[in-house]
Amino acid sequence: MCGLCLFIVFVEAFINVLAGVLTLAIFVRVILSWIPGLRLPLGIGDFAWQVSEPILGPIRRALPMMGGLDFSPFIALIAIQIVASVLLRLLPPPV
């Protein structure tokens, strides 16, 4: 397999893993918001908060609150999937 092909496969894997980690962090944050006293080991809750806040914060500021519900995680999950899909389609197929 050529070097460029390996690089393309690496970039595809990186995009997929990054999208998966961001999605998981947002899910963890949503679940932690439902159960306020829940503490996760190894600082997983803090990690999820620090990773997801740069994504959710701007969306939350742009969206109005609708009946006290925060739809920013839903919008962020859709945006992550769209961005990952577009980036993967921009890559040339490995030969």
Summary of the structure (lengths in Angstrom):
residues: 95
radius of gyration: 16.6
end to end distance: 8.1
largest distance: 54.8
contacts: 226
relative contact order: 0.17
helix: 77%
strand: 2%
